[in-house]
Amino acid sequence: MYLTKVRPFYLARVLCLIITLLSINLFARNNIEREEFYDKIYNNLKSSEIYKICETPSVFTCEEQGQILTDAFISLLQFDKISTADLKFILKNYPWGLLSAADKIKLDEALKIYTRSPLIRRSLNIEIKIGAIKTYRDALTNCILNNKSCERINLKKDFQWPSKAAIKSLVFESNQVENYKEGRYKGKPQIFIFCRTNRKYPCRLFLKNNRGELVKSETGQLWSLPMLAKSIKNRPYYKVNGQTPVGVYTVDSVMPKTNKKASYGDYRRLILNFITPSEGEAHIKWFMPKSHHSEDWWQEAVIARDMGRQYLRIHGTGWRNLNPWSKHYPFVPTRGCVTTREGFYFSEKYKDQKILLNKLLVASQLNPDFESQTKLRAIMYLINIDDRSKPVRESDLESILEL
């Protein structure tokens, strides 16, 4: 038996491929572990038990654990009934000394909304001491939610949507995405979701494949799919469970299981991640033509990221919209994710999440099957195109893109 010499060039390529695959899995795994940790904490809180953060070894830092605990507590206040006695017990035993100022501010704001009655607030004896503002996230949260410490940051909360010409350039002009994370997203499909500023109305999604071509239907027209990016609580994009922030994201695989079907439907959820922070937001600018660098439409996602929003996904739902007069029927709003239609409505059965997953797989030149879904990687742009009070239609896409 003879051993063939392996050329250094090919060996280097193989090693790069292995490192890339491992890093992709780790990137998705962090989202999976974070969501599992959140679910554990949330269920503990529902039983009036408080997870003891920072005491046991964890993949998350002490501050991250405090942030996840606070997000879970805020969601509990918003979506589950909780007795005054249980709330009083949780507040008394809450690990205030381990929380960042940002998380105390967020929780204080949520409690003020939940305990609108002065009687309830007095009975709880709530007095949260925020403490020192140490980090940028502390200052940003204090500025947005308390209108304090704003002198430390340059902030706008409301942004103008880009012009039609700017949107068209985003879709068709080149960028420098190859610079981000060693080219991980170069040659990957691109998802574009066009929305109205009023998120009661459905958005519309279309794709470019891994060769940079618009994905077409069987008739040769632009393929597209209606979506919803609405918060069920109508909270702003920078708050927990708020509207899906406008901006640029990466899509990094899918959640491994089709669990929690009542909330997420029968198909796997696509994992969305914010672009990582960098000096002058250089990283996010790599995803856009230079003409967009001076615009601000994409900064909602930056603010949401810096305030600590997490758990964003694209998913279906097992819930039903029982109000045919709602502006987004038959969509069901969520806690801030992008959602697809799912389920029976009259004679129509929707399974748009499955359709989207298969379209993405084909656009990635992958087999449209369950096993290949974990290999999905893409770029997503979510854009408000105007403030009209109507769903985004195929005709809007064709007008903007001049097809």
N, C-alpha and C positions, 0 to 999 in steps of 0.2 A: 504494500500500500504506500502510495506516494502523497506527500503533502504539497499542495499547490501554493506557491507564494501569493500572498495577498498584497496587492499594491496599496501603498499608504493612502492614495487618493480615495480608493473605494472604501477602505477601512474608516477613514475620517467621515465619509458620507453616511456609513452605517451607524457610527457612533452618534452623529448629529441627529439621525432619525430616531434612535433609541431615546436620547435625551429629550427630544421634542415630544415624543409620545408620552414619556413619563411626566413631563411638565404639564401636558394637557390633562392627564388623569388627575394630577395633584390639584390643578386649578378647579376642575369640576368637583373633586373630592372635598375641597374646602367648603364649597357651597352646600354639599350634601351634609357634611358634619355640622355646619352651622345651623341648618334647618332642623336637623335631628335634635341638636342641643336646645334650640328654641322650643320645639314641641315638648321636650321633657320638662323644661322650666314652666311652660304655659300650663301643662296638665298638673304640675305640682301646685301652681298658684290657684287653679280651679278648686283644688282640694285644701286650700288654705295652708299649703306647705311652701316654704321658701327655700329654694336651692341655695346651698352655702357656697357662694362663689369664692374663688381665690384660695380655697382650702385644699383642693385635691389637684393632682397633675392634670393638665388639660392642654389641648392644641391651641387654645385661645388664651390670650393674655388676660390679666385681671381686669383691665379696663374693657376689653372686648366682652368678657363675661358680664360685667355690669351693664354694658350697652344692650346685650341680648336679653338680660333679665328685665331691663326697663322697657324695651320694645314689647316683650311678652306681657308685662303688666299693663301697659297702655292699651294693647289689643284686648286684654281681658276687660278693662273698663269700658271699652267701646262696644264689644260684641257679646259679652256674657253678663247675665244678671249676677250680682254679687251683693250679699247682705251687708248691712252697715257693720254688723258685728265682725264678719270675716274681713272686711276692708280695714276695720280698726286694728284687728290682729296683725294683718300683713304690714300696715304702716308702722305699727309699734316695733315689729321685728325686722323691718327692712334694713339691709346693710348700707345705710346712708354714708358711713365713713369710707366705704370702698368705691363709691360712685364718683364719676367726673362731674364737674359743674354742669356740663352740657346735659347729662342724663338727669340730673336733679331739676334743671330748668324745664326739660321736656315733660317730666313726670308732674311737676308742679302745674304746668299749663293744662295737662290732661285732667288732673284732679279738679282744677277750677271749673272745667267744663262739666265733668261728671257730677260734682257736688254743687250744682247751681243754687240749691236751697241753703240759705245761711244756717238753718237749723241743723242740717246734716253736717255742714262744715264745722260748726261749733262742737257738735257731738264727737267728731273725729279728732278734734284738737290738732288740726293740721298746721304746722309751721315748719316749712322746709328751709333750712339754712343752706344757701347756694354755695358759699365759700369762695375761695380765690378763683379768678379766671386765669387759667394757666396756659391753655392751648388755643390754637386757631379754631378748633371745633367749639370750644367753650365760648370764645368771643363771637363766633358766627351765630351760634344758637341763641346767645344772650341778645344779640342785635336783632335777629329776626323775630324771636318770640317775646322779648321784653323791651325791645327798642333801646337797649343799653349797649355800651362798649362798641358802638358803631364807628367810633373814631379810629379803631384799630384795623378796620377792614374797608375795602372799597367794594361796596355792595349795591346791586340792583336786584329787586325781587321780581320785576315784571319786564318782559322782553318783547320786542317787536318781532313778528314773523318775517321771514325773508321774502324778497320779491320773487315773482315767477322766474325771472331770469336767473336769480341766485339759486333757486331750487333746481332749475334745469342744469346749471353748472355743477352743482353738487352731485347730481346723478351721472353726468356724462364726462366731466373733466377729471384729469388724473390727480392723484394725491401721493403721499409718501408713506403709505401704510406699511411698506416693507421695513421701515425703521423701527416699528413697534414690536417689542418682545421677539427680536431676532427673526422677523419676517413671518411670525406664526400665522398672520391673517392675510398674507399676500396670496392672491389667487384663490380667495375663498368667496363664496356667494355673498351678496349684499342684499339686505332686507330694507325696504323703504316703507314707512308707515306715515301716510299723510292724514292729519287730523284737523278738526276745527278747534278753536280755543274753547268753545262750549262742548265739553266732553259728553254731554247727554246724547250727542249725535255720533253714530259710528264713523270710525276712520276707514282707511282703505290701504291694503298692503299689496306691494308688488316686489318682484325679485330681479336681480341680475345674477347670472350663473358664474361659475368659477373662471369663465373665459371673458367675463365682462359684458355679456350680451343680455339684453332684456329677455326674460322668460315669457314665451308666447303660449297662447292657447292652441288647441287643435285647428282652429279656424284662422290662425295667424295673427289674431289680435293680442294685445297686451294682456297677459294673465294677471288677475288680481283677486283679492279676497277681502270681504269686509271684516273689520276688527273693532274691538272696543278698548279704550284706554282710560276708563272712568273709575273713580273711587266711589264705592257705595256710600261712603260718609261725606262725599263732596269736599274732602279736605284738600288744601293746597299741596302742590307737589313736594314741598320741603318738609312736610310732616309725615309721621308714621301713618301708613295706610292711606296716603294722599294720592292725588291723580298721578298717572305715570308721567315722569318728567320728560320734557322735550330734550333731545340731545343724541349723543352717539354712544353706542354700547357694543360690546362683543357678545357673541353667542357661543357658549362653551359647553357643548354636549347637552345631555338631558338628565333629568332626575332618574335614578335607576329603576324605580318602581312606579307602577300605576296605582299607587295607594291614595287614600283620602279622596275616593271617587266622588263623594258628595260635593266636595269643593272644587276638584280639579278634573273630573270627568274620566273617561275610559282610556285616555292616551297620555303618553309621557309629556312632562313639562320641559320646555326649552329653558335653559339657564341663561339669564342675562347678567352681565357684569359691567360696571362702570369702567371707563378708561382710567388708568392709574394716575394719581397726581404727579405733577412735574412743574418745574420752574416756568412760569408764564403759560402754563397749560400746553407746553410743546407737544406732549404725547397726543392729546386730542386733536391738535391742529394737523398732525400727520394724516388724519383720516379725512381731511377736507382740502379742496383746492385753496390756494393762497388767498383768493378773493374773499374767503369766508373767515379768515383769521381775525379780521377786525370787526366782524359782526358779533352779535351777542345772543342770537336765537338758541344756541346750543348750550348756554350756561345754566339752564335749569338743572340739567343732570349733574353739573359740577357742584352746584350748591347742595343738591340732594345727597350727593356722594359725601361731601365734606361735613354734612350734618349727620351722616351715619345711616342713611336709608339703605336697606338690604332686602334680600329675598325677592327680587323682581324676577318674573318669569313670563313666558307666553304659555297659556294653557286653556283647556276647555273647561267645562263645568258639569256637575251632576244636578245643579239646581235648575229650577224652571222659572222663567219670567211669566208670571200669571197676569200681567197687565199689558194687553195688546195695544193700549193707547200710549204706552211709554215711547219716548223718542228713539230709544235704542232697541225696541222689540225685534227679535226674540233674545237679544243678548242679556246677560246677567252681569251687573257690575261686581267688582271684586275689591280687595284691599289695596289696589294700586297696580296690579299686574295688567298686562295686555291679554285680552281674552278672545277666544273664538266661539262660534256658535256650536251648540251641541244638544242633541236630544230630539224627540218628536214634537212637532208643532203642526197640528192638523194632519195633512197627508204628507208632510215633508219631514224627513229625518236628516238632521245635520250632524256631520262628523268632520268639521272643518279642521280640527287639530290634526287628524290623521292625514287629511289632504295636504296641509301645510308641511308636515314632517316629510311626506313622500316627495313633495315638490322640492324641498330643500335637499333631500338626498340625491335626487336626480340632478339638481343644479350643481351638486358637489361631485358628480360622477361616481356616486356610491350606489350600491344596490338598495332599492326601496324596501328594506325589510327591518324587522325589529332589532336585529343584531347590529346593524350598521348605524343606528341612531346615536349610539355613544360616540361615534367618530365625527359627529356634526360640529362644525365650527364656522362662524360667519360674522359679519359686521351688520349692525342694525342702526338705522337712522330714523328717529321719530321726530316729525316736524309738524308744527302748527302752520297751516297754509293761509288761513284767514279766520274771520270771526262770523261767518255766515251761519245761520241757524238751519242747517240741513245736513244730511249725511254726505260724506265724500263719495262721489260716484266715479264710475269708469270715465265719464266725460270730463271730470275734473283732472284726472291723471293725463288724459290725452291733450287737454288744453295746455296744461303746464309744461308737459314734455314735448308739445308740438308734434304729436304723432299723426 
